[in-house]
Amino acid sequence: MRPFSTLIHELGHGIPALLLTNKKVTLYLGSYGDPKESFKVEIGRLELFFNKKPFHWKIGLCVLEQQTLSINKQIFIDLMGPLASLALSLVLSYFVFLSDINDNVKIILFFFNVSTYYDFFINIVPSRKVIELHDGSAVYNDGKQILDLLKLKSMPKEYSIAVNYYNNQEYRLAAVELEKVYKKGYREGIIYQLLISAYLQVKDYSNALRVNDLYTNDLKNKFNSNDYNNSGLIKSFSGSYNEALIDYQKAIELDPKNSTAFNNRGYTYNVMGNYKNAIKDFEKAISLEESFAYALNNRGFAKIKLGLKKEGLRDLEKSMTLDGTNSYCYLNFGIYHYDNGEYEKALEYYYKAKELDEKTYLLDNYIKEARDQLIL
């Protein structure tokens, strides 16, 4: 009967989500978002994936296609899952303690009833234990999510404005509003995380470092894998490579499947000239995420520097097919031609990289080197 209680819990999330949104709602029974090895059932906007092994149905996930929801609606949807489990528990309690059904059935229902109460408590009591989803992202249990949403609900209006700017990719404006929230005395982790991310998006590394230092001083004991990864990235771009490596190591220890942390550590090894260690990290990142364009591009650069030019060029070409807007791919093509003495060709790629992103790390240095060689 365990699969039945999981289904009730997920429907507790799913049905309110259908009522409060106008887009598709997907429920997974037996996985945290993996449609493979599952049979699919569609009922209008409700989509269900049932793992073919019912004994796996002790876990489940509700995914909403509509991302923009008010905090009140999010709280209601999160809360209804545990409440559905509680309602099932109360119904079972009635049959166990107040009905005249067969004693043998009562014994079965009693143990099932204990299990459903357990489901309610482990979901409603906030827990900092990370739940890793199939796509590699991480969430917390319903209670922790509700608690976090209640904290956000108390935020000033500037926070909502900032989130709207961030979601619309207007990162500089988002940072301005988030700084206002910080100055009003709000020190929640999400404020630091969004500020750091916004500054990283616009490549404002000095401000990102300033906020990261504040975050470290206030809440380092609550850092997750992504926090350490971002801290490492900021230090990499600030030239503090050894400190960055320490942060990447912590990110990987907290989440051994954090492909971005492996890629970023490998990139830092590249900048330091440690290409062999860099390649190990890129290969780990690619094993975790096969179509990771940045990791392929960075591995290509490392191979070229080690003299494996044909293999490196293949990596760069594959990366380009996956993401033709990556300025670092054009930068590395330029480096490939520069190392072959083709300075004009190298400059063509450098200028293309600058056109895509003028703040590409060390790009101006490479352009100057190519120009100097042409003058010579």
Helices and strands as residue ranges (DSSP letters): H 2-20, E 25-29, E 38-43, E 46-51, G 54-56, E 60-64, H 71-97, H 103-124, E 131-132, E 138-139, H 142-153, H 157-167, H 171-183, H 189-201, H 205-219, G 220-222, H 225-237, H 241-254, H 259-272, H 275-288, H 293-305, H 309-322, H 327-339, H 343-356, H 363-375
